[in-house]
Amino acid sequence: MLIKKSVNDLAILGGRSSFEEQLHVGRPNIGDKEALLRRIGEVVDRRWLTNSGPCLEEFERCLRQLLGVSHCDAMCNATVGLQLAMRAMGMSGEVIVPSFTFIATAHAIQWLGFTPVFCDVDPRTHNIDPARVEELITPRTTGILGVHVWGQPCDIEALETIARRHGLKLLFDAAHAFCCSWRGRMIGNFGGAEVFSFHATKVFNTFEGGALSTNDSELAWRVQRTRNFGFAGLDQTDTLGTNAKMSEASAAMGLTNLESLEDFVEVNRRNYLAYMRGLKGIPGIHMLEYDATEKRNYQYIVLEVEESEAVLSRDALQSILWAENVLARRYFYPGCHRMEPYASTMLGVGSRLPVTERLARRVLVLPTGTGVSEEQVEMICGILRFAVSHAGETAQRLRGTDTAQVSAALSQSRP
Ligand SMILES: *Cc1c(COP(=O)(O)O)cnc(C)c1O
């Protein structure tokens, strides 16, 4: 392990990088490769590549069982899944949604020609703040789209109460919350429907993919039709549909990864605990704690950086980590309301989103998952502890450094 003795040993100030290889946030978790290749071999031999093949049927059966839900329909991805859900639920006009989410949540609403109405979040949970939701309801509001950020459920009870009181549809973006629970019951059972993402970067992936789960049979039926062009029979459609199907190859990946899901979560939990120990007591570095009494997937290691205590800004710490090949990410920077097409059409909404704006300045997400070892976690914590304990000198040196190289590295985006 590379020990840093002086600030000159920080890679950003000319030292050697702590890691030869880049450590990513959201490097895919992949289960048993042999099992995957065997399943894909069977798919090819059957010549049944998509359209409710045996892998998909089995995958959906497993999902229903895991979630304890009556319907769970696999999708090509969560973004399209959210669109299908909103249409099938009969949303229109304005939909209340947090701005502190991945841009896909807002885009799904806008893509349908509806208007996302950005709501502020709770500073503690980072989830949509029910107390702010009610202020945003207008005669055009038809629904609330809550996001279970970091896999921590929204205040489901409060949102259900508001939805009922105002006759609104309630949908959850559960992209982060696969394998998580609320009051002992699995996410997937709440609101009118919940949509999971099985994108490569999530705790559980099907290459690309997602699923819509609901206990509403009629809604599930509409979604199943819509997912397959609206087909009701061989040569007959009964509604406007699209193509949101999951392929057999993706379902094969899903079946394979389901077999390792508990291992993925256990590795995440091990890394989470190592981060907790390693970051303890570093001034200005506050790590998000998960509720150990509920099921969590521990997929996100979330820091909030208090610059006045750390003496280094969140962005400075990110640059320091990047130079060490630790590709920490600013989630959900800068907030949906500051991204297009929303930024130029919704001028000034930032003033009613103070918590979102503050989080967008403070949050830093660190690498974890099966691609990151406990020793690597300890090294990452060591870098942060070193940087903060030499914050004054580091900050001063950074000001005098040509950070163009770092900025270039930071703008080098990856999914
Ligand atoms: C990943 C993600 C999505 C989009 O999921 P895809 O399957 O990539 O379409 C939507 N919302 C949130 C909160 C996400 O993190």
The ligand as a Tripos MOL2 file, in Angstrom:
@<TRIPOS>MOLECULE
LIG
   15    15     1     0     0
SMALL
NO_CHARGES

@<TRIPOS>ATOM
      1 C1        -30.6910    4.5280  -13.5870 C.3       1 LIG1
      2 C2        -31.8530    5.3470  -13.2470 C.ar      1 LIG1
      3 C3        -32.9390    5.5010  -14.1260 C.ar      1 LIG1
      4 C4        -32.8960    5.0200  -15.5360 C.3       1 LIG1
      5 O1        -32.8230    3.6430  -15.6470 O.3       1 LIG1
      6 P1        -32.5540    2.9890  -17.0960 P.3       1 LIG1
      7 O2        -32.8440    1.5390  -16.8580 O.co2     1 LIG1
      8 O3        -31.1220    3.2460  -17.4170 O.co2     1 LIG1
      9 O4        -33.4820    3.6000  -18.0680 O.co2     1 LIG1
     10 C5        -34.0430    6.2020  -13.6950 C.ar      1 LIG1
     11 N1        -34.0830    6.7510  -12.4750 N.ar      1 LIG1
     12 C6        -33.0620    6.6450  -11.6010 C.ar      1 LIG1
     13 C7        -33.1870    7.2560  -10.2440 C.3       1 LIG1
     14 C8        -31.9070    5.9560  -11.9730 C.ar      1 LIG1
     15 O5        -30.8870    5.8940  -11.1260 O.3       1 LIG1
@<TRIPOS>BOND
     1     1     2 1
     2     2     3 ar
     3     2    14 ar
     4     3     4 1
     5     3    10 ar
     6     4     5 1
     7     5     6 1
     8     6     7 2
     9     6     8 1
    10     6     9 1
    11    10    11 ar
    12    11    12 ar
    13    12    13 1
    14    12    14 ar
    15    14    15 1
@<TRIPOS>SUBSTRUCTURE
     1 LIG1         1 GROUP 0 **** ****
